[in-house]
Amino acid sequence: MVAPAIEQPDLNTCDECGSTYVAAASRMESLCPECAHWLYGYPACNHEMLNGHCSRCGWDGSHSVYVEKVKAETEDSAETPEPGSEEE
């Protein structure tokens, strides 16, 4: 008896960061879930890294220079309170 072939997921390569990712895990055809999240606000993958790749979406942890900048700006704005929003 021949064992059934194990179906491998279709993989894409992210146009932004260059990481391979599972095509079905991203709502955008040419961006991994991580870049789609940071660039277009799509839901973030709750990454579970295993052997250098997310076991959920296949992302390898790569970021482009631009995505790193967007992340840094987002983190900076989250740490800086809006004027007049300070608690008294």
N, C-alpha and C positions, 0 to 999 in steps of 0.2 A: 504494500500500500504506500502511495506517495503522500507525503505530508503536504498540506495546503501551504501555498506561498504566503508569507507574512506581508501584508500590504504596508508599504512605506508611505508616509505622508508626502505630498507634494511640497517641495521647498522652493522658496524664492530668495533672491538676494536684495537687500534693502538698498534703494538708490541713494539714501542719505548717509548711512553709517557703514554700509558694506557687509553687514552681518547676514548670514543665512537665517531663515526663519520658516516656520511651518505656514504655508500660504493660508490655510483655513483659520489661523489664529489672528490674522489681521483683517481689519475692515477696509484697508487700503491695499490695492494690488501691488504697489511698488515700494511700500514702506513697512518696516517691521512694526510690531505693536508699540515698541518703546518710542520710536521716532514719530509714529502717528499720534501718540499721546502728547508728546511735547510740542509738536508742530501744529497739530490740528485739534487738540483737546479730546481725542477719542479716549474711551476708558483705558486705564492702565492695566497691564497684565500684573497679576500678583506673582512675580517671578519666584521660582523655586530653582535655584542654580544647582546643577548636578553635572560634574565633569566638564565645567566650562560653558555649559549651555542651559538655558531655562528648560526644564522638563515639560512646561506647559506650551510655550510658543517657539522654542528653539533658538531664541535670541542669544548671542554669544557675549553680551556685555559691552559691545562697541557703542561709542558715541562719536558723532562728528564734532568738529570744532564748533559749528553753529549750534548744535543741540546743547553742548556743554555751556555755551553762552546763555542760551535761553533758560536752562536749568539754574544757572548762577543768578540771573536776573530775577527769576521767580522766587528763589530762596531769599535773596536780598530784600525783595518787596514784602515777603511774608514776615521778615524780622523787623522791618521799619514800620512803626505805627503811623497811621494816617493822622494828619494834623487835626487836633480837636478830639481825637479818640482816646486820649490818655485818661486812665481812671484816676479819680481824685480820692 
